[in-house]
Amino acid sequence: MAYTAWAKMREVNRQRYGKDVGPFPPALLSEGEGMDLKSAALRFIHNRCEELKFDPDIEKEEEETGKYQGTSLKIGQIPYNMQMDTNRLCLERALGRFFDSGAAEDAYDVYYCYIEIFFRHYGKPKKMVELLSEFESNGSSLLMKNRDYYSDSVYVFMLGLAIYETDATYRKVFSDFYSDVLGDAVSKENVSEDGEEKIRERLAANLYLEYWGFVALFHDILSRINVDPNQFGYYMDKDVSRRKGPIRMQDHPLDFMLMHCNDMGSDKIRASEADNRKNKHIFLSSSNFLHLFDFAVALHGRRKGEGTPVEELEKNFESISLEYQLSTLNRAKNFSRYLDAINCFYTDKPVDYEMVTEFTPEHAAVFAPMEHERWVRDHISMGWVEGNDYEEVLKDRKDLTEKEKKDLAGTLREQMRCHKLTMNGNPTTEEIKVHYDALPEEEKDKDWRPFNSLLKILKKFDGVRIYIYSRD
């Protein structure tokens, strides 16, 4: 039962509606007991990190008040711990995507998930994006070299997760080293003596994910841009910097892990971005992290109107869950691919091309099916299933107005994690295209009209504009 809050919500729904309407457990997208890097790292997140960042006090308050405190598309739609489970799945999926692509933009998702999960109380996503962008800009004069750094750091992170998953000796050394921290955490759990060892193992895995993630992902960035690690509420309380000779595992398991993972290097750094740069379209649409964030903020805030201040747009974006933030960021990341398909590009550089002021239905016929495919695959990956139970269970509710039914159906959709517009299984591109063609026009419009609103809102952000290569 890897995602326990999902399982609890599923049982609540079963009791409420008299049938199994979900949410259904997300799949482990790797070889079950495989010892390869991807399988071991994802298995660590999926199986060992149960109840990551759960809050029993909030759960108790929810049970007493009958009001959920978790955020999905809106605040209060789901249990708080269910949101924490979904955040963990976001990290698991981000690591899987990155391993398959090796792309810096997918490495960025891993950073984004980690910061949101462990330091959401410290600062807003924008601060993290600014930190990453500052390093991206100043760490090297070559963008490609910098982006290799991010990819390399995430590979190092995954190596450490895989080693912890597969090496019982290391797990014991880590647990012993942080026995005081774990002892305090275990003492707060209501468990029998027989269950203490299992609880300790879970808490140790969660602690390792937090500490190792900080070390692997940020050790170099923070030192290069003069950021004090204590600003993030994390510190290495057992200093071994004055020790002579090689660091042993028992001296400091995190320093030991970092040293060995760095020595292993990263043979899997992809050449995908270098290949992309051979295509002038993709090259011109290459974007830094701030561009991606600005695109995502503009896309999410499209209904707010052109007069909305940037600060309000950012606050609106930050109010949605990590899952929806990542989905919008993924939409932004795919934007360059959509533009390339219609002979357009975006850049913050001064160029002598005609600026795009509006996307036409002809443009939509090209990139709207591409956007629908992205949306469907995102939902399948995140454990959504096809269905409309969230509407069916309300159809006989005479005590609700149509607006109240619609609002409540939106909440039940998030609790059941089913959607009438997604698909099940592993559909092909052709099957998704057929699915798109069968959608009502009003639903098709959702796959392309938001980009016209984006064109207007982008004027608020410095520099980035969209251009046409030619009308040939």
SULSULVEN-V788078 format. One record per residue. N is the residue number from 0. RES is the residue in one letter. SS is DSSP state (H for helix, E for strand, C for the rest). PSI is psi in whole degrees, -180 to 180 (none if undefined). D_LAST is the distance of its C-alpha to the last C-alpha in Angstrom with 1 decimal. Layout:
n = [N/N]
res = [RES/RES]
ss = [SS/SS]
psi = [PSI/PSI]
d_last = [D_LAST/D_LAST]
//
This chain:
n = [0/1/2/3/4/5/6/7/8/9/10/11/12/13/14/15/16/17/18/19/20/21/22/23/24/25/26/27/28/29/30/31/32/33/34/35/36/37/38/39/40/41/42/43/44/45/46/47/48/49/50/51/52/53/54/55/56/57/58/59/60/61/62/63/64/65/66/67/68/69/70/71/72/73/74/75/76/77/78/79/80/81/82/83/84/85/86/87/88/89/90/91/92/93/94/95/96/97/98/99/100/101/102/103/104/105/106/107/108/109/110/111/112/113/114/115/116/117/118/119/120/121/122/123/124/125/126/127/128/129/130/131/132/133/134/135/136/137/138/139/140/141/142/143/144/145/146/147/148/149/150/151/152/153/154/155/156/157/158/159/160/161/162/163/164/165/166/167/168/169/170/171/172/173/174/175/176/177/178/179/180/181/182/183/184/185/186/187/188/189/190/191/192/193/194/195/196/197/198/199/200/201/202/203/204/205/206/207/208/209/210/211/212/213/214/215/216/217/218/219/220/221/222/223/224/225/226/227/228/229/230/231/232/233/234/235/236/237/238/239/240/241/242/243/244/245/246/247/248/249/250/251/252/253/254/255/256/257/258/259/260/261/262/263/264/265/266/267/268/269/270/271/272/273/274/275/276/277/278/279/280/281/282/283/284/285/286/287/288/289/290/291/292/293/294/295/296/297/298/299/300/301/302/303/304/305/306/307/308/309/310/311/312/313/314/315/316/317/318/319/320/321/322/323/324/325/326/327/328/329/330/331/332/333/334/335/336/337/338/339/340/341/342/343/344/345/346/347/348/349/350/351/352/353/354/355/356/357/358/359/360/361/362/363/364/365/366/367/368/369/370/371/372/373/374/375/376/377/378/379/380/381/382/383/384/385/386/387/388/389/390/391/392/393/394/395/396/397/398/399/400/401/402/403/404/405/406/407/408/409/410/411/412/413/414/415/416/417/418/419/420/421/422/423/424/425/426/427/428/429/430/431/432/433/434/435/436/437/438/439/440/441/442/443/444/445/446/447/448/449/450/451/452/453/454/455/456/457/458/459/460/461/462/463/464/465/466/467/468/469/470/471]
res = [M/A/Y/T/A/W/A/K/M/R/E/V/N/R/Q/R/Y/G/K/D/V/G/P/F/P/P/A/L/L/S/E/G/E/G/M/D/L/K/S/A/A/L/R/F/I/H/N/R/C/E/E/L/K/F/D/P/D/I/E/K/E/E/E/E/T/G/K/Y/Q/G/T/S/L/K/I/G/Q/I/P/Y/N/M/Q/M/D/T/N/R/L/C/L/E/R/A/L/G/R/F/F/D/S/G/A/A/E/D/A/Y/D/V/Y/Y/C/Y/I/E/I/F/F/R/H/Y/G/K/P/K/K/M/V/E/L/L/S/E/F/E/S/N/G/S/S/L/L/M/K/N/R/D/Y/Y/S/D/S/V/Y/V/F/M/L/G/L/A/I/Y/E/T/D/A/T/Y/R/K/V/F/S/D/F/Y/S/D/V/L/G/D/A/V/S/K/E/N/V/S/E/D/G/E/E/K/I/R/E/R/L/A/A/N/L/Y/L/E/Y/W/G/F/V/A/L/F/H/D/I/L/S/R/I/N/V/D/P/N/Q/F/G/Y/Y/M/D/K/D/V/S/R/R/K/G/P/I/R/M/Q/D/H/P/L/D/F/M/L/M/H/C/N/D/M/G/S/D/K/I/R/A/S/E/A/D/N/R/K/N/K/H/I/F/L/S/S/S/N/F/L/H/L/F/D/F/A/V/A/L/H/G/R/R/K/G/E/G/T/P/V/E/E/L/E/K/N/F/E/S/I/S/L/E/Y/Q/L/S/T/L/N/R/A/K/N/F/S/R/Y/L/D/A/I/N/C/F/Y/T/D/K/P/V/D/Y/E/M/V/T/E/F/T/P/E/H/A/A/V/F/A/P/M/E/H/E/R/W/V/R/D/H/I/S/M/G/W/V/E/G/N/D/Y/E/E/V/L/K/D/R/K/D/L/T/E/K/E/K/K/D/L/A/G/T/L/R/E/Q/M/R/C/H/K/L/T/M/N/G/N/P/T/T/E/E/I/K/V/H/Y/D/A/L/P/E/E/E/K/D/K/D/W/R/P/F/N/S/L/L/K/I/L/K/K/F/D/G/V/R/I/Y/I/Y/S/R/D]
ss = [C/C/C/H/H/H/H/H/H/H/H/H/H/H/H/H/H/C/C/C/C/C/C/C/C/C/C/C/C/C/C/C/C/C/C/C/H/H/H/H/H/H/H/H/H/H/H/H/C/C/C/C/C/C/C/H/H/H/H/H/H/H/H/H/H/C/C/C/C/E/E/C/C/C/E/E/E/E/C/H/H/H/H/H/H/H/H/H/H/H/H/H/H/H/H/H/H/H/H/H/H/C/C/H/H/H/H/H/H/H/H/H/H/H/H/H/H/H/H/C/C/C/C/C/H/H/H/H/H/H/H/H/H/H/H/H/H/H/C/C/C/C/H/H/H/H/H/H/H/H/H/H/H/H/H/H/H/H/H/H/H/H/H/H/H/H/C/H/H/H/H/H/H/H/H/H/H/C/H/H/H/H/H/H/H/H/H/C/C/C/C/C/H/H/H/H/H/H/H/H/H/H/H/H/H/H/H/H/H/H/H/H/H/H/H/H/H/H/H/H/H/H/H/H/C/C/C/C/H/H/H/H/C/C/C/C/C/C/C/C/C/C/C/C/C/C/C/C/C/C/C/C/H/H/H/H/H/H/H/H/H/H/H/H/C/C/C/C/C/C/C/H/H/H/H/H/C/C/C/H/H/H/H/H/C/C/C/C/H/H/H/H/H/H/H/H/H/H/H/H/C/H/H/H/C/C/C/C/C/H/H/H/H/H/H/H/H/H/C/C/C/H/H/H/H/H/H/H/H/H/H/H/H/C/H/H/H/H/H/H/H/C/C/E/E/E/E/C/C/C/C/C/C/E/E/C/C/C/C/C/H/H/H/H/H/H/H/H/H/H/H/H/H/H/H/H/H/H/H/H/H/C/C/C/E/E/C/C/H/H/H/H/C/C/C/C/C/C/C/C/C/H/H/H/H/H/H/H/H/H/H/H/H/H/H/H/C/E/E/C/C/C/C/C/C/C/C/C/H/H/H/H/H/H/H/H/H/C/C/C/H/H/H/H/H/C/C/C/H/H/H/H/H/H/H/H/H/H/H/H/C/C/C/C/E/E/E/E/C/C/C/C]
psi = [72/-39/84/-34/-35/-45/-39/-40/-37/-43/-39/-45/-37/-41/-35/-42/-2/14/165/104/6/-179/146/148/134/147/151/109/61/174/126/-68/24/148/4/164/-50/-48/-46/-42/-44/-35/-37/-49/-45/-47/-40/-27/39/146/30/122/22/151/103/-28/-43/-41/-43/-42/-39/-42/-35/-37/-20/14/126/149/6/157/134/-108/-29/161/138/10/-29/164/147/-46/-28/-38/-40/-40/-43/-37/-42/-40/-36/-44/-43/-46/-37/-41/-41/-44/-44/-44/-37/-28/-37/8/145/-36/-32/-30/-38/-39/-37/-46/-46/-45/-45/-47/-44/-39/-44/-22/25/-25/-17/-48/177/161/-35/-38/-42/-42/-40/-39/-49/-40/-35/-43/-40/-38/-41/-18/-25/152/-12/118/-40/-41/-43/-44/-29/-33/-46/-45/-44/-40/-37/-36/-42/-43/-47/-38/-45/-38/-42/-39/-43/-42/-37/-7/102/-33/-45/-40/-40/-43/-44/-46/-42/-40/-38/35/-33/-43/-45/-35/-43/-41/-42/-36/-22/-7/141/85/156/166/-35/-30/0/-39/-41/-42/-42/-41/-42/-46/-36/-42/-43/-40/-42/-43/-43/-51/-47/-38/-43/-47/-49/-40/-27/-3/-37/-39/-50/-36/-33/-26/18/45/129/121/-27/-16/-24/6/18/140/153/104/1/85/131/18/-24/4/139/142/176/147/130/160/-43/-18/-48/102/-30/-44/-39/-45/-43/-43/-45/-37/-38/-38/-34/-26/-169/88/-10/10/124/158/17/-42/-38/-39/-41/-34/-14/-19/116/-30/-54/-35/-48/-29/8/137/146/177/-35/-37/-46/-44/-43/-42/-45/-43/-43/-41/-45/-33/17/-30/-8/-23/160/-26/0/129/149/-40/-38/-38/-42/-41/-39/-41/-41/-12/-13/166/166/-40/-47/-32/-46/-38/-41/-39/-38/-37/-42/-40/-33/-6/-40/-34/-40/-43/-41/-35/-22/21/37/172/164/153/158/10/151/121/154/67/161/132/142/129/-17/141/139/165/-30/-41/-43/-37/-24/-53/-14/-43/-32/-42/-38/-39/-43/-46/-44/-46/-36/-45/-42/-45/-37/16/12/150/158/136/165/32/-31/-21/-38/-40/-10/-6/-26/10/97/-15/-2/141/169/-38/-42/-39/-43/-44/-44/-37/-38/-38/-45/-34/-43/-34/-32/-22/48/152/134/-14/-4/-173/165/163/-144/72/152/167/-41/-41/-38/-36/-41/-42/-43/-45/-26/-6/151/153/-37/-31/-38/-38/-31/-18/-8/-31/-33/-27/-25/-39/-36/-42/-39/-44/-28/-23/-21/-21/145/124/-44/125/164/137/163/134/-54/168/19/none]
d_last = [56.7/54.1/52.6/55.8/54.7/52.2/55.2/57.3/54.8/54.5/58.3/58.4/55.9/57.9/61.0/59.3/57.6/59.8/57.1/54.8/51.6/50.6/49.4/49.5/49.9/46.7/46.4/47.0/43.7/45.4/48.1/51.3/53.7/51.4/52.2/48.7/47.1/44.8/47.5/50.2/48.3/47.0/50.4/51.9/49.8/50.2/53.9/55.7/54.2/55.5/56.1/54.1/54.5/56.4/58.7/61.9/62.9/59.7/60.2/63.8/62.8/60.2/62.9/65.3/63.0/60.9/57.8/55.1/53.8/50.8/47.2/44.4/41.8/44.6/47.9/50.9/49.2/50.6/53.6/53.2/54.0/51.4/48.8/50.2/49.9/46.2/45.6/47.2/45.0/41.9/43.1/43.9/40.4/38.8/40.8/39.8/36.1/36.5/38.5/36.0/33.0/34.7/31.9/32.8/31.3/33.7/36.5/35.9/36.7/40.0/40.9/40.0/42.2/45.0/45.2/45.0/47.7/50.2/49.6/48.3/51.5/50.8/47.5/44.2/41.0/39.5/42.3/41.6/37.9/38.8/41.3/38.8/36.2/38.8/39.7/36.1/35.6/38.9/40.1/38.0/35.6/33.4/31.6/31.6/35.4/36.0/34.2/36.3/39.3/38.4/37.8/41.0/43.0/42.1/43.0/46.3/46.8/46.3/48.7/51.3/50.9/51.2/54.3/56.0/55.3/56.8/59.5/62.6/64.3/61.6/61.6/65.3/65.2/62.6/64.6/67.8/66.2/65.0/68.1/69.0/65.6/65.6/69.3/68.6/65.7/67.7/70.6/68.4/67.7/70.1/70.7/73.7/74.8/73.6/70.1/70.0/68.7/65.7/64.9/65.3/62.8/60.2/60.8/60.7/57.3/55.9/57.4/56.0/52.5/52.8/54.5/52.6/49.3/50.1/51.3/48.5/45.6/46.9/49.5/47.2/44.9/47.9/49.7/46.7/45.9/49.6/49.7/53.1/53.1/55.8/53.4/52.2/55.7/56.0/58.4/59.9/63.6/65.1/64.3/64.6/63.1/66.5/67.3/67.9/66.5/63.9/63.2/64.7/63.3/66.3/66.0/62.7/60.6/57.4/57.7/58.7/55.7/53.3/54.8/54.6/51.1/49.8/51.7/50.0/46.7/43.4/42.4/39.8/37.4/34.0/31.3/28.6/27.4/27.5/25.4/22.9/22.6/21.3/18.1/16.5/15.2/18.8/20.3/18.8/19.8/23.3/25.9/29.5/32.0/32.2/28.5/29.0/32.1/30.5/27.7/30.4/32.6/29.9/29.0/32.7/33.5/30.7/33.4/35.4/33.3/31.8/35.3/36.6/37.7/36.2/39.7/40.1/36.8/38.0/41.4/39.9/37.9/41.0/43.1/41.5/42.6/41.4/39.9/37.7/36.8/35.6/33.7/31.8/31.3/30.0/27.5/26.5/26.4/24.0/21.7/19.7/19.3/18.0/15.5/14.3/13.9/11.5/9.5/12.0/15.2/18.5/20.7/23.8/22.9/21.8/18.2/16.0/13.2/12.8/15.4/15.2/18.0/17.9/16.8/16.3/18.0/14.8/14.5/18.3/18.1/16.5/18.6/21.8/23.2/22.7/24.7/27.3/27.9/28.4/30.9/32.7/33.2/34.4/36.9/38.2/38.6/40.6/43.0/41.8/42.5/41.4/43.8/44.8/48.4/47.9/47.6/50.1/53.0/52.6/52.3/56.1/56.5/58.0/58.8/55.1/52.9/49.4/48.0/50.6/49.7/46.0/46.9/49.4/47.1/44.6/47.5/48.8/45.3/45.4/49.0/48.4/45.0/43.7/40.7/39.9/36.2/36.4/37.2/40.0/40.2/37.3/34.7/31.8/28.1/28.2/31.4/30.0/26.9/29.5/31.5/28.5/27.8/31.5/31.5/32.1/29.2/30.9/31.0/27.3/26.5/28.3/25.7/22.8/24.3/26.1/22.8/22.3/25.9/25.1/22.6/25.4/28.1/26.3/27.0/30.5/29.9/29.5/26.3/23.9/20.7/17.4/14.1/10.3/8.7/5.5/3.8/0.0]
//
